[in-house]
Amino acid sequence: MLTVLTVIGVAAELIPPKLQQYLVDNILSADAVANPNLNFATALLVVVLSLDASRVVLSFVGVIKGRLATVIGTGLTSTLRSQTAYCIKLQAVSYCKLSSYSASARC
């Protein structure tokens, strides 16, 4: 899931520069403005809305990745903490068993 979101995020980050290149080269250039076949307002609207849509997708993917990373991080921390506590308890029990033979050890 995280890999798919990363790929979508990378694709969403690559879209705006290409759209800006298309905007500058094909819509705002002097040749394009002089071309009567190109509807300037429609082309500009489509490119700007596409830029906005890619930014919204990028934000949405970022939010989902952040929440997923929080869940994964919390799970890893909980697992590590419980395993560490278990190992410490095992060490303490084995230490008490070994030390119970000495007169100074109290467990």
DRENPA-960010 format. One record per residue: residue in one letter; x, y negated, z of N, C-alpha, C in turn. Coordinates in Angstrom, 1 decimal, decimal comma, padded with zeros to 4 digits, m for minus. Layout:
N
> type; n.X; n.Y; n.Z; ca.X; ca.Y; ca.Z; c.X; c.Y; c.Z
> A; X; Y; Z; X; Y; Z; X; Y; Z
...
//
This chain:
107
> type; n.X; n.Y; n.Z; ca.X; ca.Y; ca.Z; c.X; c.Y; c.Z
> M; 000,8; 001,2; 000,0; 000,0; 000,0; 000,0; 000,9; m001,3; 000,0
> L; 001,9; m001,2; 000,8; 002,8; m002,4; 000,9; 003,5; m002,6; m000,4
> T; 003,9; m001,5; m001,0; 004,6; m001,6; m002,3; 003,7; m002,2; m003,4
> V; 002,5; m001,7; m003,4; 001,6; m002,3; m004,4; 001,4; m003,8; m004,2
> L; 001,2; m004,2; m002,9; 001,0; m005,6; m002,7; 002,3; m006,4; m003,0
> T; 003,4; m005,8; m002,8; 004,7; m006,5; m003,2; 004,8; m006,7; m004,7
> V; 004,4; m005,6; m005,5; 004,4; m005,8; m006,9; 003,4; m006,8; m007,4
> I; 002,2; m006,8; m006,8; 001,2; m007,8; m007,2; 001,7; m009,2; m006,8
> G; 002,4; m009,4; m005,7; 002,9; m010,6; m005,3; 004,0; m011,1; m006,2
> V; 004,9; m010,2; m006,6; 006,0; m010,6; m007,6; 005,4; m011,0; m008,9
> A; 004,4; m010,3; m009,4; 003,7; m010,7; m010,6; 003,0; m012,0; m010,5
> A; 002,4; m012,2; m009,4; 001,7; m013,5; m009,2; 002,7; m014,7; m009,1
> E; 003,9; m014,4; m008,6; 004,9; m015,5; m008,5; 005,5; m015,7; m009,9
> L; 005,5; m014,8; m010,8; 006,0; m015,0; m012,1; 005,1; m015,6; m013,1
> I; 003,8; m015,6; m012,8; 002,8; m016,2; m013,7; 002,9; m017,7; m013,8
> P; 002,9; m018,5; m012,7; 002,9; m019,9; m012,8; 004,0; m020,5; m013,7
> P; 005,3; m020,0; m013,6; 006,3; m020,6; m014,5; 006,0; m020,4; m016,0
> K; 005,4; m019,3; m016,3; 005,1; m019,0; m017,7; 003,9; m019,9; m018,2
> L; 003,0; m020,1; m017,3; 001,8; m021,0; m017,6; 002,3; m022,4; m017,7
> Q; 003,2; m022,8; m016,9; 003,8; m024,2; m017,0; 004,6; m024,4; m018,2
> Q; 005,3; m023,3; m018,6; 006,0; m023,4; m019,9; 005,1; m023,5; m021,1
> Y; 004,0; m022,7; m021,0; 003,0; m022,8; m022,1; 002,3; m024,2; m022,1
> L; 002,1; m024,7; m020,9; 001,4; m026,1; m020,8; 002,3; m027,1; m021,4
> V; 003,6; m027,1; m021,1; 004,5; m028,1; m021,6; 004,8; m027,9; m023,1
> D; 005,0; m026,7; m023,5; 005,4; m026,4; m024,9; 004,3; m026,5; m025,9
> N; 003,1; m026,0; m025,5; 002,0; m025,9; m026,5; 000,9; m026,9; m026,3
> I; 000,7; m027,4; m025,1; m000,5; m028,2; m024,9; m000,1; m029,7; m024,8
> L; 001,0; m030,0; m024,1; 001,4; m031,4; m023,9; 002,4; m031,9; m024,9
> S; 002,9; m031,1; m025,8; 003,9; m031,5; m026,7; 003,2; m032,4; m027,8
> A; 004,0; m033,2; m028,4; 003,5; m034,2; m029,4; 002,9; m033,5; m030,6
> D; 003,4; m032,3; m031,0; 002,8; m031,6; m032,1; 001,4; m031,1; m031,8
> A; 001,3; m030,6; m030,5; 000,0; m030,0; m030,1; m001,1; m031,1; m030,0
> V; m000,7; m032,3; m029,5; m001,7; m033,4; m029,4; m002,1; m033,9; m030,8
> A; m001,3; m033,8; m031,7; m001,6; m034,2; m033,1; m002,4; m033,2; m033,8
> N; m002,5; m031,9; m033,3; m003,2; m030,8; m034,0; m004,7; m030,9; m033,7
> P; m005,5; m031,1; m034,7; m006,9; m031,3; m034,5; m007,6; m029,9; m034,1
> N; m007,0; m028,8; m034,4; m007,6; m027,5; m034,2; m007,5; m027,2; m032,7
> L; m006,7; m027,8; m031,9; m006,5; m027,5; m030,5; m007,4; m028,4; m029,7
> N; m008,3; m027,9; m028,9; m009,1; m028,7; m028,0; m008,3; m028,9; m026,7
> F; m007,8; m030,1; m026,6; m006,9; m030,5; m025,5; m007,5; m030,2; m024,1
> A; m008,7; m030,7; m024,0; m009,3; m030,6; m022,6; m009,6; m029,2; m022,2
> T; m010,0; m028,4; m023,2; m010,3; m027,0; m022,9; m009,1; m026,2; m022,5
> A; m008,0; m026,4; m023,4; m006,8; m025,7; m023,2; m006,1; m026,1; m021,8
> L; m006,2; m027,4; m021,5; m005,6; m027,9; m020,3; m006,4; m027,3; m019,1
> L; m007,7; m027,3; m019,2; m008,6; m026,7; m018,1; m008,3; m025,3; m017,9
> V; m008,1; m024,5; m018,9; m007,9; m023,1; m018,8; m006,5; m022,8; m018,1
> V; m005,5; m023,6; m018,5; m004,2; m023,4; m017,9; m004,2; m023,8; m016,5
> V; m004,8; m024,9; m016,1; m004,8; m025,4; m014,8; m005,6; m024,4; m013,9
> L; m006,7; m023,9; m014,4; m007,5; m023,0; m013,6; m006,8; m021,6; m013,4
> S; m006,0; m021,3; m014,4; m005,2; m020,1; m014,3; m004,1; m020,3; m013,3
> L; m003,5; m021,4; m013,3; m002,5; m021,7; m012,2; m003,1; m021,7; m010,8
> D; m004,3; m022,2; m010,7; m004,9; m022,2; m009,4; m005,3; m020,8; m009,0
> A; m005,8; m020,0; m009,9; m006,1; m018,6; m009,6; m004,9; m017,8; m009,2
> S; m003,8; m018,0; m009,9; m002,5; m017,3; m009,5; m002,1; m017,7; m008,1
> R; m002,2; m019,0; m007,8; m001,8; m019,4; m006,4; m002,8; m018,8; m005,4
> V; m004,1; m018,7; m005,7; m005,0; m018,1; m004,7; m004,7; m016,6; m004,5
> V; m004,4; m015,9; m005,6; m004,0; m014,5; m005,5; m002,8; m014,3; m004,7
> L; m001,8; m015,2; m004,9; m000,6; m015,1; m004,2; m000,8; m015,4; m002,7
> S; m001,6; m016,3; m002,4; m002,0; m016,6; m001,0; m002,7; m015,4; m000,3
> F; m003,6; m014,8; m001,1; m004,4; m013,7; m000,6; m003,5; m012,5; m000,3
> V; m002,6; m012,2; m001,3; m001,7; m011,1; m001,1; m000,7; m011,4; 000,1
> G; m000,3; m012,6; 000,3; 000,5; m012,9; 001,4; m000,2; m012,7; 002,7
> V; m001,4; m013,0; 002,8; m002,2; m012,8; 004,0; m002,3; m011,3; 004,3
> I; m002,7; m010,5; 003,3; m002,8; m009,1; 003,5; m001,5; m008,5; 003,9
> K; m000,4; m008,9; 003,2; 000,9; m008,3; 003,5; 001,3; m008,7; 005,0
> G; 001,0; m009,9; 005,4; 001,3; m010,3; 006,8; 000,6; m009,5; 007,8
> R; m000,7; m009,3; 007,6; m001,5; m008,5; 008,5; m001,1; m007,0; 008,5
> L; m000,8; m006,5; 007,3; m000,3; m005,1; 007,3; 001,1; m005,0; 008,0
> A; 001,9; m005,9; 007,8; 003,3; m005,9; 008,4; 003,1; m006,0; 009,9
> T; 002,1; m006,8; 010,4; 001,9; m006,9; 011,8; 001,4; m005,5; 012,4
> V; 000,5; m004,9; 011,7; 000,0; m003,6; 012,1; 001,1; m002,5; 012,1
> I; 001,9; m002,5; 011,1; 003,0; m001,6; 011,0; 004,1; m001,9; 012,1
> G; 004,4; m003,1; 012,3; 005,3; m003,5; 013,4; 004,8; m003,1; 014,8
> T; 003,6; m003,4; 015,0; 003,0; m003,0; 016,3; 003,0; m001,5; 016,5
> G; 002,7; m000,8; 015,5; 002,7; 000,7; 015,6; 004,1; 001,2; 015,8
> L; 005,1; 000,7; 015,1; 006,5; 001,1; 015,3; 007,0; 000,8; 016,7
> T; 006,6; m000,4; 017,2; 007,1; m000,8; 018,5; 006,4; 000,1; 019,6
> S; 005,1; 000,3; 019,4; 004,5; 001,2; 020,4; 005,0; 002,6; 020,4
> T; 005,3; 003,2; 019,2; 005,9; 004,5; 019,1; 007,3; 004,5; 019,7
> L; 008,1; 003,5; 019,4; 009,4; 003,5; 020,0; 009,4; 003,3; 021,5
> R; 008,5; 002,5; 022,0; 008,4; 002,3; 023,4; 008,0; 003,5; 024,1
> S; 007,0; 004,2; 023,6; 006,5; 005,5; 024,2; 007,6; 006,6; 024,2
> Q; 008,3; 006,7; 023,1; 009,4; 007,7; 023,0; 010,6; 007,3; 023,9
> T; 010,9; 006,1; 024,0; 011,9; 005,7; 025,0; 011,5; 005,9; 026,4
> A; 010,3; 005,6; 026,7; 009,8; 005,9; 028,1; 009,8; 007,4; 028,4
> Y; 009,4; 008,2; 027,4; 009,5; 009,7; 027,6; 010,9; 010,2; 027,8
> C; 011,8; 009,7; 027,0; 013,2; 010,1; 027,2; 013,8; 009,6; 028,5
> I; 013,4; 008,5; 029,0; 013,9; 008,0; 030,3; 013,3; 008,8; 031,4
> K; 012,1; 009,2; 031,3; 011,5; 010,1; 032,3; 012,2; 011,4; 032,3
> L; 012,5; 012,0; 031,1; 013,2; 013,3; 031,1; 014,6; 013,1; 031,7
> Q; 015,3; 012,0; 031,5; 016,6; 011,8; 032,1; 016,5; 011,7; 033,6
> A; 015,5; 011,0; 034,1; 015,3; 010,8; 035,5; 015,0; 012,2; 036,2
> V; 014,2; 013,0; 035,6; 013,8; 014,3; 036,2; 015,1; 015,2; 036,2
> S; 015,8; 015,2; 035,1; 017,0; 016,1; 035,1; 018,1; 015,5; 036,0
> Y; 018,1; 014,2; 036,2; 019,1; 013,7; 037,1; 018,7; 014,1; 038,6
> C; 017,4; 014,0; 038,9; 017,0; 014,3; 040,2; 017,2; 015,8; 040,5
> K; 017,0; 016,6; 039,5; 017,2; 018,1; 039,7; 018,7; 018,4; 040,0
> L; 019,6; 017,7; 039,2; 021,0; 017,9; 039,4; 021,5; 017,3; 040,7
> S; 020,9; 016,2; 041,1; 021,4; 015,5; 042,3; 020,8; 016,1; 043,5
> S; 019,8; 016,9; 043,4; 019,1; 017,4; 044,7; 020,0; 018,3; 045,4
> Y; 021,1; 018,8; 044,8; 022,0; 019,6; 045,5; 022,9; 018,8; 046,5
> S; 023,0; 017,5; 046,2; 023,9; 016,8; 047,1; 023,1; 016,2; 048,3
> A; 023,7; 016,0; 049,3; 023,0; 015,5; 050,5; 022,6; 014,1; 050,5
> S; 023,3; 013,3; 049,7; 023,0; 011,8; 049,6; 021,9; 011,5; 048,6
> A; 021,5; 012,4; 047,7; 020,5; 012,1; 046,7; 019,1; 012,2; 047,3
> R; 018,3; 011,3; 047,0; 016,9; 011,3; 047,4; 016,0; 011,0; 046,2
> C; 015,2; 012,0; 045,8; 014,3; 011,8; 044,7; 012,9; 011,9; 045,1
//
